Amino acid sequence: MYPHFTDEDPELAPSHMAAATGDMPAYQIRAPATALPQGMMMAASPGTLHSPQQLAEEATRKRELRLMKNREAAKECRRRKKEYVKCLESRVAVLEVQNKKLIEELETLKDICSPKAD
């Protein structure tokens, strides 16, 4: 019923108290079994930044990252478009040659089939 909640999940443990319905165990959140090594700190989440300077720096960093990703995506888009246009140009060249051969063949067949007027 709830596939993301399993008994194997180390942070969730069945409660000793029965659920109100009696058919589903209640879960309590436990502290994770693994801790960070001494001296290591978790990265600050955006909600824990307090000073306006930190918020501005974070916003600037995010903007620069977004702009960089956008530049890369635009570059890749231009590369794909160039490749697509080359493919179309190649196809046009092949079809032009084929069309020319078919026109020549048509003229030859017309000459063969048409009665010659003397």
N, C-alpha and C positions, 0 to 999 in steps of 0.2 A: 504494500500500500504506500509506504514512504521509503523508496529505494535509497535515498540519500542518508537515511538514518539506519545504521546497522550496529549490531552488538560488537563488531570488530573495531568500530571507530574509537580511537583512544581517548577522544575528548568527550564522548558521550557514554554514559553508563546507565543501565536500567535503575530506576529508583526503587527503593524497598517499599515505597507506598504504591498501592494499586491505583490505576487510573479510575476516574469516576465511572467509566463505562464498564470496567472490569475485563474488557477483552483486549486492551492494548496497554503495554507497560508504559509508564511515564519515564522520561529521561531527564537526567540532571547533567549539567555541564561540569566536567572536571578540568582541573588545570592540566596542561599538556605534560606528558611524561618527560619530554626532553626539554632541557633548559639551555640557554645560550652559554657559551664558555665565559668564564669570569673575565670581566673587562670589556666584553662585547656588548654593544647596545643595539637595540632594534632601530631601524631607520624611522625617523619621525614621519608620521602620517600627516596629510594636509590639515587635519583637524587639530594637531598639536602645535602647529606653528603659531606663535603668539605675536611677535613684533611685526610692525608694518614693513620693516625692512626685509624680514624673512619671507613674508607673504609676497612682496614685490619681486624678490630674487627668485622665488619659486615660480611665480607667474612668468617672469622673463625666461627662465630655463625651459618651462613648458612651451612657451611661444617659439623659442629658438628650435626646440626639438620638433615641434609641429611644422615649422617652416622648412627645416632640413628634410623631413620626411616628404613634405609636399614637393620640394625641388627634385628629390630622387624619383618620386612617382611621376612627375611631369617629364623628367628626362626619359624614363622608361616608356612612357606613353608616346613621346616623340619618336623614339627608336622603333617601337612597334608600328607606328604609322608609316615611317620611312620604309620599313620592310614590306608592309602591305602595299604601298604605292609601287615599289619595285616589282613586286609579284604581279600586280595589275598591268604594269607597263610591259612586262615580259609576256603576259598572256595576250595583250593587245597585239604585240609583234607577231606572235605565233598565229593568231587568228587572221591578221592581215595577210600573211604569207598563204595561209590556207584559203582565204577568200580569193586571192589573186589566182591561185592554181585552179580553183573551181570555176572562176570566170573564163580562164583560158580553156578549160575542158568543155565548158558550155559552148564557147565559140567554135571549137573543133567539132563538137557533135552537131551544131547547127549547120556547119559547112558540109558535113557528111550527109546529113538527112535532107537538107533542102535541095529541091530540084534545080539543076543548073540551067539558067536561062542563057541561050546562045544568041 
